[in-house]
Amino acid sequence: MDGFLNVYKEKGATSHDIVNKIRKIFNTKKVGHTGTLDPNATGVLVVAVGKATKLIEYLENAIKTYEAELTLGITTDTEDIWGNVLTNNKVDVTDEQIVTAIKSFIGNIKQVPPMYSALKINGKKLYELAREGKVIDRQPRDITIYDIYDIKINDEKVSFIVKCSKGTYIRTLCKDIGEKLLVGATMSELKRIEAGSFTIDSAKKVDDITESDLIPINEMIKFMPKIELNENEESKYINGIKIEKDFTDGEYAVFIKDEFYGIGVIKDKLLKGHKKIL
């Protein structure tokens, strides 16, 4: 039982809760997910089962799309509405100013991760330090906001759809938008509607998941270029010997006897195994 699941995470559950339930359903410890959702967020959580867990690092890089809502005028210690309120400001901005501020974040930008996050510094998670009342310096990270659209403004509530890269914190994006408008803002709703090729339309609640919902590994590597090895190349590849291949540098799905074997990397026309799946 190897493959991927498109799980709809409901509000209140942690991503780890979902993984634990899937472990029980499939009776295996080999379960992982491709991108954490906060407990109060909902939507698509891609879960890998069995040998598919070896491909998590490749799916984690997939573009993700969110429906988000921010509330203007409020700032909190967690950068979302469920944290402790730090400031409550009067909101005196026009709709045009709001749209302009939001759109200004499209592109390659730098973002400082929030204190309430699972990132580790010196072996300790930031949220653990935050709960101890500590605030430490965090280095800005490069992220990409590919697009922000469908912006709707209803007094202090502003909703929008954002398409972004791995490592983007929508909470922090909302906070930064508020700072740009000089009134403050906090995230008040978040739903992930896409993670790579997984969409919310086909996501199922964890309690409804069965073995029939497993998406085979072969289906999930279609986005990668393919290399088929012949009998002479098979033993070389398995034993870690580089093989000459006149292909462009990059990562490839390697097939042996029509069966997916793993991920290989070509550099300077030489193929080397990187991630074994079989």
TAKACOR-V610093 format. One record per residue. N is the residue number from 1. RES is the residue in one small letter. OMEGA is omega in degrees with one decimal (999 if undefined). Layout:
n->N res->RES omega->OMEGA
n->N res->RES omega->OMEGA
//
This chain:
n->1 res->m omega->-179.1
n->2 res->d omega->178.0
n->3 res->g omega->-175.9
n->4 res->f omega->178.1
n->5 res->l omega->175.4
n->6 res->n omega->-174.1
n->7 res->v omega->172.5
n->8 res->y omega->179.3
n->9 res->k omega->179.9
n->10 res->e omega->-179.2
n->11 res->k omega->177.8
n->12 res->g omega->178.8
n->13 res->a omega->172.7
n->14 res->t omega->176.4
n->15 res->s omega->178.6
n->16 res->h omega->175.5
n->17 res->d omega->-179.3
n->18 res->i omega->179.6
n->19 res->v omega->-180.0
n->20 res->n omega->178.9
n->21 res->k omega->179.1
n->22 res->i omega->177.0
n->23 res->r omega->-180.0
n->24 res->k omega->-179.5
n->25 res->i omega->-175.3
n->26 res->f omega->177.6
n->27 res->n omega->178.5
n->28 res->t omega->176.8
n->29 res->k omega->-177.1
n->30 res->k omega->179.2
n->31 res->v omega->176.3
n->32 res->g omega->178.5
n->33 res->h omega->-172.6
n->34 res->t omega->178.4
n->35 res->g omega->-174.8
n->36 res->t omega->168.1
n->37 res->l omega->178.2
n->38 res->d omega->-177.9
n->39 res->p omega->-177.0
n->40 res->n omega->175.3
n->41 res->a omega->179.0
n->42 res->t omega->171.9
n->43 res->g omega->-169.7
n->44 res->v omega->171.5
n->45 res->l omega->-179.0
n->46 res->v omega->-176.9
n->47 res->v omega->178.6
n->48 res->a omega->-178.7
n->49 res->v omega->176.2
n->50 res->g omega->-177.8
n->51 res->k omega->179.4
n->52 res->a omega->179.1
n->53 res->t omega->179.5
n->54 res->k omega->-179.0
n->55 res->l omega->-177.0
n->56 res->i omega->-176.3
n->57 res->e omega->-179.5
n->58 res->y omega->179.8
n->59 res->l omega->179.0
n->60 res->e omega->-177.7
n->61 res->n omega->-177.3
n->62 res->a omega->175.8
n->63 res->i omega->-179.5
n->64 res->k omega->-179.5
n->65 res->t omega->-176.6
n->66 res->y omega->162.7
n->67 res->e omega->-176.0
n->68 res->a omega->173.3
n->69 res->e omega->173.5
n->70 res->l omega->175.7
n->71 res->t omega->-179.3
n->72 res->l omega->173.6
n->73 res->g omega->-177.4
n->74 res->i omega->169.5
n->75 res->t omega->-179.8
n->76 res->t omega->-178.8
n->77 res->d omega->-179.9
n->78 res->t omega->-178.0
n->79 res->e omega->172.3
n->80 res->d omega->-171.0
n->81 res->i omega->-176.1
n->82 res->w omega->178.8
n->83 res->g omega->176.9
n->84 res->n omega->-177.7
n->85 res->v omega->178.6
n->86 res->l omega->179.0
n->87 res->t omega->176.5
n->88 res->n omega->-170.1
n->89 res->n omega->173.5
n->90 res->k omega->-179.2
n->91 res->v omega->-178.7
n->92 res->d omega->179.9
n->93 res->v omega->-179.8
n->94 res->t omega->176.5
n->95 res->d omega->179.9
n->96 res->e omega->178.4
n->97 res->q omega->179.5
n->98 res->i omega->-179.1
n->99 res->v omega->-180.0
n->100 res->t omega->179.4
n->101 res->a omega->-179.3
n->102 res->i omega->-177.5
n->103 res->k omega->-177.5
n->104 res->s omega->-179.0
n->105 res->f omega->177.4
n->106 res->i omega->179.2
n->107 res->g omega->176.7
n->108 res->n omega->-175.8
n->109 res->i omega->174.9
n->110 res->k omega->-177.6
n->111 res->q omega->177.2
n->112 res->v omega->-179.1
n->113 res->p omega->-179.7
n->114 res->p omega->176.8
n->115 res->m omega->178.3
n->116 res->y omega->177.1
n->117 res->s omega->-175.5
n->118 res->a omega->177.0
n->119 res->l omega->-179.0
n->120 res->k omega->171.7
n->121 res->i omega->-175.4
n->122 res->n omega->174.7
n->123 res->g omega->-178.8
n->124 res->k omega->-179.4
n->125 res->k omega->-177.6
n->126 res->l omega->-177.5
n->127 res->y omega->176.4
n->128 res->e omega->176.8
n->129 res->l omega->-179.3
n->130 res->a omega->179.4
n->131 res->r omega->175.0
n->132 res->e omega->179.3
n->133 res->g omega->-177.5
n->134 res->k omega->173.4
n->135 res->v omega->-178.4
n->136 res->i omega->179.3
n->137 res->d omega->175.3
n->138 res->r omega->179.4
n->139 res->q omega->176.2
n->140 res->p omega->179.0
n->141 res->r omega->178.5
n->142 res->d omega->175.5
n->143 res->i omega->177.5
n->144 res->t omega->170.4
n->145 res->i omega->-174.5
n->146 res->y omega->-180.0
n->147 res->d omega->169.5
n->148 res->i omega->-174.6
n->149 res->y omega->-178.2
n->150 res->d omega->-179.1
n->151 res->i omega->179.9
n->152 res->k omega->-175.6
n->153 res->i omega->178.3
n->154 res->n omega->-174.2
n->155 res->d omega->-177.4
n->156 res->e omega->-179.4
n->157 res->k omega->179.7
n->158 res->v omega->178.2
n->159 res->s omega->179.9
n->160 res->f omega->173.9
n->161 res->i omega->-178.1
n->162 res->v omega->176.9
n->163 res->k omega->-168.9
n->164 res->c omega->-178.8
n->165 res->s omega->172.6
n->166 res->k omega->175.3
n->167 res->g omega->179.5
n->168 res->t omega->174.1
n->169 res->y omega->-178.8
n->170 res->i omega->175.0
n->171 res->r omega->-178.3
n->172 res->t omega->175.8
n->173 res->l omega->179.0
n->174 res->c omega->178.8
n->175 res->k omega->-178.2
n->176 res->d omega->176.3
n->177 res->i omega->178.4
n->178 res->g omega->178.8
n->179 res->e omega->179.9
n->180 res->k omega->179.3
n->181 res->l omega->177.9
n->182 res->l omega->178.1
n->183 res->v omega->-176.9
n->184 res->g omega->176.9
n->185 res->a omega->175.7
n->186 res->t omega->178.3
n->187 res->m omega->-178.4
n->188 res->s omega->174.3
n->189 res->e omega->175.9
n->190 res->l omega->176.3
n->191 res->k omega->174.9
n->192 res->r omega->-175.9
n->193 res->i omega->176.5
n->194 res->e omega->170.7
n->195 res->a omega->-172.4
n->196 res->g omega->-178.7
n->197 res->s omega->179.0
n->198 res->f omega->-178.5
n->199 res->t omega->-176.4
n->200 res->i omega->-178.8
n->201 res->d omega->-177.3
n->202 res->s omega->179.9
n->203 res->a omega->179.9
n->204 res->k omega->175.9
n->205 res->k omega->-172.7
n->206 res->v omega->-179.2
n->207 res->d omega->179.5
n->208 res->d omega->-176.5
n->209 res->i omega->173.2
n->210 res->t omega->-179.9
n->211 res->e omega->-178.4
n->212 res->s omega->-179.3
n->213 res->d omega->179.0
n->214 res->l omega->175.8
n->215 res->i omega->-176.3
n->216 res->p omega->-179.8
n->217 res->i omega->-178.2
n->218 res->n omega->179.0
n->219 res->e omega->-173.2
n->220 res->m omega->179.5
n->221 res->i omega->-179.5
n->222 res->k omega->-178.6
n->223 res->f omega->-176.4
n->224 res->m omega->173.4
n->225 res->p omega->-170.5
n->226 res->k omega->172.7
n->227 res->i omega->177.8
n->228 res->e omega->-179.3
n->229 res->l omega->176.1
n->230 res->n omega->-176.0
n->231 res->e omega->-179.1
n->232 res->n omega->-177.4
n->233 res->e omega->-173.7
n->234 res->e omega->-176.7
n->235 res->s omega->178.1
n->236 res->k omega->-177.4
n->237 res->y omega->-178.3
n->238 res->i omega->-178.7
n->239 res->n omega->173.1
n->240 res->g omega->179.0
n->241 res->i omega->-179.8
n->242 res->k omega->-177.2
n->243 res->i omega->178.3
n->244 res->e omega->178.3
n->245 res->k omega->-178.3
n->246 res->d omega->179.8
n->247 res->f omega->175.7
n->248 res->t omega->177.5
n->249 res->d omega->177.8
n->250 res->g omega->-178.9
n->251 res->e omega->-176.8
n->252 res->y omega->170.4
n->253 res->a omega->-175.2
n->254 res->v omega->179.2
n->255 res->f omega->174.9
n->256 res->i omega->-177.3
n->257 res->k omega->177.2
n->258 res->d omega->179.7
n->259 res->e omega->-179.8
n->260 res->f omega->-176.9
n->261 res->y omega->-178.4
n->262 res->g omega->-179.3
n->263 res->i omega->175.1
n->264 res->g omega->-179.7
n->265 res->v omega->175.2
n->266 res->i omega->175.1
n->267 res->k omega->-178.3
n->268 res->d omega->176.4
n->269 res->k omega->178.5
n->270 res->l omega->179.5
n->271 res->l omega->177.2
n->272 res->k omega->178.4
n->273 res->g omega->179.6
n->274 res->h omega->-176.9
n->275 res->k omega->178.4
n->276 res->k omega->-179.7
n->277 res->i omega->-177.8
n->278 res->l omega->999
//
